[in-house]
């Protein structure tokens, strides 16, 4: 630590992963209703890649430097005025949320208390960093699709951060799970609990059959995927096609009007109750972290590059020492 500054991952222009660098910024002070977290680890998420590359610059703007890092695990270092939800030394995890933006790729971050939960006892903080994103899978299957025992579930992108959690939760909820993934990852998704594992590059609609619930993590070819639903089926996507955003979002909106199978789209924005539900699922053995590779903070750019290259098994996690 150097005075009142800290290390943080920054970028001064949009571009490839090599625009990321480790710089110094002021250490934040927690406002009322916030806690200061000493970050121990965070994971790399797809939305960060799009933001860093400038594909959503209408949202992220042109003010630099900008930050990365959406989720985190760590230790409460200080409390904002009037904050009683946590104590200094508590081990916490969470997601910064839509209004907070990025910034967990740093030594410290101030987080609203509603965005944090307690890490389940005994769970290593580096491993735990693979799990906050699982709140998206939990919301998609339990709350949006209302997945029921015995139903057929298709998970597209089953080896990724949200996808691997969806496979585990689908199996725990009693569904028959079909996982779409790369050929090299089919064994991985079977080990997670998938009843059927199919290479997404060679799968045909006839081979896959029909499904009661479909969870998509890519946002492309939504019309084709929607055709795999049984009557009354439910499709949830957590992404849209960033190369054709207007057309992609337009199709999602139109699906609510035309046809019986609506495509539900949402972006994860978890608060304390959902993080507590996640902790219960972990404690009950319904969900375990899947960490592909752990990178040090100074190699965050390499973690971004690895995720862009494809083929991740679970999550790429960055350790903050």
Secondary structure, 3 states (H helix, E strand, C coil): CECCEEEEEEECCCCCHHHCEEEEEECCCCCCCEEEEEEEEEECCHHHHHHHHCCCHHHHCCCCCEECCCEEEEEEEEECCCCCCCCCCCEEEEECCCCCCCCCCECEEEEEHHHEEECCCCCCHHHHCCCCCHHHHHHHHHHHCCCCCCCEEEEECCCCHHHHHHHHHHHHCCCEEEEEECHHHHHHHHHHCCCEEEECCCCCHHHHCCEEEEEECCCCCHHHHHCCEEEEEEEEECCCCCCCHHHHHHHHHHHCCCCCCCEEECCCCCCHHHHHHHHHHHHCCCCCCCEEEEEEHHHHHHHHHHHHHCCCCCEEEEECC
